[in-house]
Amino acid sequence: ASQIVKNVEKLFDSLEDDSQKEAGKFNDTIENQGGVLETVARPGGEKKNSTAGKDNGRRYQSEDVARLIDRDDNEYVISHPGKRSQMQFQEDLMLIRDIVVVMVASALGAIVFAFLGQPVILGYLAAGMFVGPGGLHLVHELVQVETLAQFGVIFLLFALGVEFSATKMQGVKAVALGGGCIQILTAMVLGALLSTTVPQGIFIGAFLSMSSTAVVVKCMMDANMAGTEHGQILLGTLIFQDCALGLLLAVMPALAAKGSSSWTILIALARECLLLSGFCAVAWIASKLVVSRLLSALSRLSKNSSELYQLGIVGLCLSISMLSQSLGLGLEVGAFVAGLMLSGGTYSEKTLHHVEPIRNIFASLFLASIGMVMHPVFLWQHKDILLGSLAVLFFGKTFLIAIVVCAFGYSTPISVSVGIALAQIGEFSFVLLSRAQGLGLVSRKLYLLLMGTSAFSLVLTPFAFKLVARLV
């Protein structure tokens, strides 16, 4: 026994010596990767539980994760411990606390709004505003919470792809693709004509033409509109807009670059279209050759327990989403394509049954995270100009979309209902605006105006769907 103990001690000593001999990431970053030294502060100095007794050590464990603040008040949380700590289990209890706060607030908000007879989506948005930095500031690790919330979009679009009906979509393919393209191009031309600079106008036009996939899909599901004719038009248009969003992200650097030509922008667009077509073709082939057999095997192996099947489809969804992201197409496109690979098959109903609980949890987290971006004080102080901008956006976008849909031969009630349902600005507007401001495409004042208008438009959407239900 003593010899075994000596061997174990010798092994751990050698591991520690090896970790000391290896070049650290800090030195490597400074010497070889062009890193720059900056001054940061570590709040609180020593860890509080370093002198605490065993009984109250857990009380301060939430502060065990190191936090640093730079001169711009950006806060950093340790994500990868040093070599000496890699064999110790570590946890960020502050993140767990933040998730608990958001989820409990979302549940309470949904209950209150359901009791008042209002859409529960407003409860999620209100909960986010209440606990976010513009409210009580109960959530501290905003980036981490918002990152986790992106799973809500992924599973929403995955479930939507599984429910997708190719036969129903055939009838609205022309208006979804052609109409969506006409709508975006018209908005871009109007933006270029009315803006001070052509690149800024093109961006603003494309930005305003984007609708909220997550919010509209959630409202559609709550109202059981997914199988209706106008619901299929909405779905097809939203899918096209998600693809166009990837194209917009691809051409934004070209729009912002000084002296960029139309040829440069067209090349970037063509590259993205080719990439998207290739990705969809490979996914279709994989769905025929691999996915059906994989689902059959998972179903056989999970006869006694459903967890294997559930983990399998979640893993498939996330893998394809990450592949799409790595290709520059975005997580959203990958998630929807993953759902399409399973739609219409033998296991589509079973897949939807297993993914719905996960989708509902993460969707509430995502919608609450949208609310956290909205600052109630800012919205209230500038309500006059923001509500005026919202009115112009709502009526202008409704009119444009209704005219386009009507031009494809649909009745006036259906055309107007589609226009009303898509009259908001998408949740990814916050990401687009931040990137556009960083590239110099929009000024700070225009950024705040568009941000506030986007927030109000998302809040208006559930009420707009009540109007849609009366029209059709």
Order of alpha helices (4+ residues) and beta strands (2+ residues): alpha-alpha-beta-beta-alpha-alpha-alpha-alpha-alpha-alpha-alpha-alpha-alpha-alpha-alpha-alpha-alpha-alpha-alpha-alpha-alpha-alpha
